[in-house]
Amino acid sequence: MLDDWRRDARVDGTYPVACYLPAIRHLPADLRDYSAAAADIEAAFHARVVARSQASPRVAAPPRRRQGGNGFLFVLTLTGSLALVSSLAIALSRR
């Protein structure tokens, strides 16, 4: 991929998606500091990801229904439990 970029300062080829980011990480210091190689390879990476996702669109999963249901029952149970615990605490403190 780096040789491809060096030919004309563009990434013309198509490479596996997993190759782009390691190519950026392993750029020689002079190219990283004094050229647009990293930005050009990153742009090619994003274009490749978009092209790949458009070529094989995934079917969206149907929205999942919440398990467990009613939040009101939870609040009611929690409030009742707190009332019971505080009643017991008061009763025990009066002994």
PyMOL commands that set and color helices and strands:
alter all, ss='L'
color gray80, all
select helices_A, chain A and resi 2-8+17-25+29-34+37-55+71-93
alter helices_A, ss='H'
color red, helices_A
deselect
rebuild
show_as cartoon
